[in-house]
Amino acid sequence: MKNIVTVDFDIIMGPSIEGYNELITEGVSLEMLAAKYPFYNYAEADLYVYEYLTRYLTEIVTHIDDKDKIKFIDKHNLMYHICKNETEPFNLINIDHHHDINYRDSWDKPITEVDTGNWVKRLFDMNKINRYVWVANTNSAMYNTEKCPYEDKISVNLLREYDLEQLAANTDMLVFCFSPEWIPPVYKPLFLTWRAIAEEIMDTDYLIIDNKDNL
């Protein structure tokens, strides 16, 4: 069964992200907050997590045999558009500070507009996901398990306890997501370093896709 892996860059923001998490809403980014409150420009990132992930993501890239199986996207809701046309159920591994399963809607309510906080539920509702593995930070907020119809298909793991080496050998598609609404601009060069590593290994150029029409 296909393993689709996605890494949200906000996983490196564990030390500070909960301090501004609730302030980020549709149309409000961290960059906008920083324009008014400059200290947000220096929100702390865990650079040891960055180094740890860089090491293993490099290994994952070396195991992928097709440059088109690696993508770079701007926002995580684009994962829905990447995955919705898969013809067979797949395993989805999401390395992310946020679970992206379902934040606002009741479990029995259909998703009418896919966003960064509900794209996983939409794929579940379409019977696309065989198993969802969320790899989170120690301070990541848990999803609402009450009456969750997909509970037996979801597993939650802490980043430092998850076997990334095993994952590296069993990844069929790898999607990197920048999530600029959660990331101070000062850290963008680190994300671009991930892109540069992939470009060097795969001998190609990658755009950071910001629109479903460009997928």
C-alpha positions as CSV (number, residue, x, y, z in Angstrom):
1,M,0.0,0.0,0.0
2,K,1.3,3.5,-0.9
3,N,2.8,5.6,1.9
4,I,2.3,9.3,1.3
5,V,4.5,11.4,3.7
6,T,4.1,15.1,4.3
7,V,6.2,17.4,6.5
8,D,4.8,20.7,7.7
9,F,7.7,23.1,8.4
10,D,5.8,24.4,11.5
11,I,7.0,21.2,13.3
12,I,10.2,23.2,14.1
13,M,8.2,25.9,16.0
14,G,7.4,23.8,19.0
15,P,9.0,26.1,21.6
16,S,6.9,29.1,20.7
17,I,3.9,28.2,18.5
18,E,1.4,27.7,21.3
19,G,2.0,31.3,22.3
20,Y,0.4,32.5,19.0
21,N,-1.5,29.5,17.8
22,E,-4.9,30.9,18.7
23,L,-4.1,34.2,17.0
24,I,-3.7,32.7,13.6
25,T,-7.0,32.6,11.8
26,E,-8.1,32.6,8.2
27,G,-6.5,35.7,6.6
28,V,-4.2,36.4,9.7
29,S,-0.7,35.1,9.4
30,L,2.3,35.3,11.8
31,E,3.9,37.8,9.4
32,M,0.9,40.1,9.8
33,L,1.1,39.8,13.6
34,A,4.8,40.6,13.4
35,A,4.1,43.8,11.5
36,K,2.2,45.1,14.5
37,Y,4.2,43.2,17.2
38,P,7.8,42.9,16.0
39,F,8.8,40.3,18.6
40,Y,6.9,37.7,16.7
41,N,9.6,38.0,14.0
42,Y,11.9,36.2,16.5
43,A,9.6,33.5,17.7
44,E,11.8,30.6,18.9
45,A,12.3,27.5,16.7
46,D,13.8,24.2,17.7
47,L,16.8,24.0,15.4
48,Y,17.7,20.6,16.8
49,V,14.4,19.3,15.4
50,Y,15.3,21.0,12.1
51,E,18.7,19.3,12.0
52,Y,17.2,15.9,13.0
53,L,14.5,16.1,10.3
54,T,17.0,17.3,7.7
55,R,19.1,14.3,8.2
56,Y,16.2,11.8,7.8
57,L,14.4,13.8,5.0
58,T,17.7,13.7,3.0
59,E,17.6,9.9,3.4
60,I,14.0,9.7,2.3
61,V,14.7,11.7,-0.8
62,T,17.6,9.4,-1.7
63,H,15.1,6.4,-1.6
64,I,12.6,8.0,-4.0
65,D,13.2,7.1,-7.6
66,D,11.0,9.6,-9.4
67,K,11.4,13.4,-9.1
68,D,7.7,13.9,-9.5
69,K,7.0,12.0,-6.3
70,I,8.5,15.0,-4.4
71,K,6.6,18.2,-4.1
72,F,6.9,21.5,-2.3
73,I,3.7,23.3,-1.3
74,D,2.9,26.6,0.4
75,K,-0.1,25.6,2.4
76,H,-1.2,22.2,3.8
77,N,-4.7,22.2,2.4
78,L,-3.1,21.5,-1.0
79,M,-2.6,18.0,0.2
80,Y,-6.2,17.4,-0.4
81,H,-5.8,18.2,-4.1
82,I,-2.7,16.1,-4.3
83,C,-4.3,13.1,-2.8
84,K,-8.0,13.2,-3.9
85,N,-7.4,11.5,-7.2
86,E,-5.6,8.5,-5.7
87,T,-7.4,5.4,-7.0
88,E,-6.6,3.2,-4.0
89,P,-6.6,3.9,-0.3
90,F,-3.2,5.0,1.1
91,N,-1.3,5.4,4.3
92,L,-0.9,9.1,5.2
93,I,2.0,10.1,7.5
94,N,1.9,13.7,8.6
95,I,4.8,15.2,10.4
96,D,3.2,18.4,11.7
97,H,2.7,20.4,14.9
98,H,-1.1,20.4,14.0
99,H,-3.2,17.3,13.4
100,D,-5.1,18.9,10.5
101,I,-7.9,16.4,11.0
102,N,-10.8,18.5,12.1
103,Y,-10.9,21.6,14.3
104,R,-14.3,23.3,13.8
105,D,-16.7,20.8,12.3
106,S,-18.7,18.0,14.0
107,W,-17.7,14.6,12.9
108,D,-21.0,13.9,11.1
109,K,-20.9,17.2,9.2
110,P,-19.6,17.0,5.6
111,I,-16.7,19.3,4.8
112,T,-17.9,21.9,2.3
113,E,-14.7,24.0,2.1
114,V,-11.4,22.3,2.5
115,D,-8.9,24.3,4.6
116,T,-5.6,23.7,6.4
117,G,-7.4,22.4,9.5
118,N,-9.8,19.8,8.0
119,W,-8.2,18.4,4.8
120,V,-7.4,15.1,6.6
121,K,-11.1,14.6,7.5
122,R,-12.1,15.4,4.0
123,L,-9.9,12.6,2.7
124,F,-11.2,10.3,5.4
125,D,-14.8,11.1,4.3
126,M,-13.8,10.2,0.8
127,N,-12.5,6.8,1.9
128,K,-9.0,7.7,0.6
129,I,-7.0,7.0,3.8
130,N,-6.3,3.5,5.0
131,R,-4.3,4.7,8.0
132,Y,-3.4,8.2,9.3
133,V,-0.2,8.6,11.3
134,W,0.3,12.0,12.9
135,V,3.9,12.6,14.1
136,A,3.6,15.5,16.5
137,N,5.5,17.7,19.0
138,T,5.2,17.0,22.7
139,N,3.1,20.1,23.1
140,S,0.8,19.6,20.1
141,A,-2.9,19.9,20.9
142,M,-4.8,16.6,20.5
143,Y,-7.7,16.3,18.1
144,N,-11.2,15.7,19.5
145,T,-11.5,11.9,19.9
146,E,-15.1,12.0,21.1
147,K,-17.3,10.3,18.5
148,C,-14.5,10.2,16.0
149,P,-15.6,7.7,13.4
150,Y,-12.0,7.2,12.2
151,E,-10.3,6.6,15.6
152,D,-9.3,3.0,14.8
153,K,-7.5,4.3,11.7
154,I,-5.5,7.1,13.5
155,S,-2.2,6.8,15.4
156,V,-0.4,9.6,17.2
157,N,3.4,9.5,17.7
158,L,5.9,11.9,19.1
159,L,8.6,13.0,16.6
160,R,11.6,11.8,18.6
161,E,10.0,8.4,19.2
162,Y,8.9,7.7,15.6
163,D,11.1,5.5,13.4
164,L,12.1,7.9,10.6
165,E,14.8,5.5,9.4
166,Q,12.1,2.9,8.7
167,L,10.0,5.6,7.1
168,A,12.8,6.6,4.8
169,A,12.9,3.2,3.2
170,N,9.1,3.0,2.7
171,T,8.0,6.4,1.3
172,D,6.3,6.5,-2.1
173,M,5.6,10.3,-2.1
174,L,7.1,13.1,-0.1
175,V,5.4,16.5,0.2
176,F,7.1,19.4,2.0
177,C,4.8,22.2,3.2
178,F,6.0,25.7,4.3
179,S,2.9,27.0,6.1
180,P,3.9,30.7,6.1
181,E,1.1,31.7,8.3
182,W,2.9,29.9,11.2
183,I,6.5,30.6,10.4
184,P,8.5,33.8,11.0
185,P,10.0,34.9,7.6
186,V,13.5,34.7,9.2
187,Y,13.3,30.8,9.0
188,K,12.3,30.6,5.3
189,P,15.9,30.0,4.2
190,L,15.9,26.8,6.3
191,F,12.9,25.6,4.3
192,L,14.6,26.6,1.1
193,T,17.6,24.5,2.2
194,W,15.3,21.4,2.2
195,R,14.3,22.3,-1.3
196,A,18.0,22.8,-2.4
197,I,18.8,19.4,-1.0
198,A,16.0,17.7,-2.9
199,E,17.0,19.6,-6.1
200,E,20.6,18.5,-5.7
201,I,19.8,14.8,-5.1
202,M,17.1,14.6,-7.8
203,D,18.9,16.9,-10.3
204,T,15.8,19.0,-10.9
205,D,14.2,22.3,-9.9
206,Y,11.2,22.5,-7.6
207,L,8.7,25.3,-7.4
208,I,6.8,26.0,-4.1
209,I,3.3,25.4,-5.3
210,D,0.8,27.9,-3.9
211,N,-2.3,27.1,-6.0
212,K,-4.2,23.9,-6.8
213,D,-4.1,24.8,-10.5
214,N,-0.3,24.5,-10.5
215,L,-0.2,20.9,-9.1
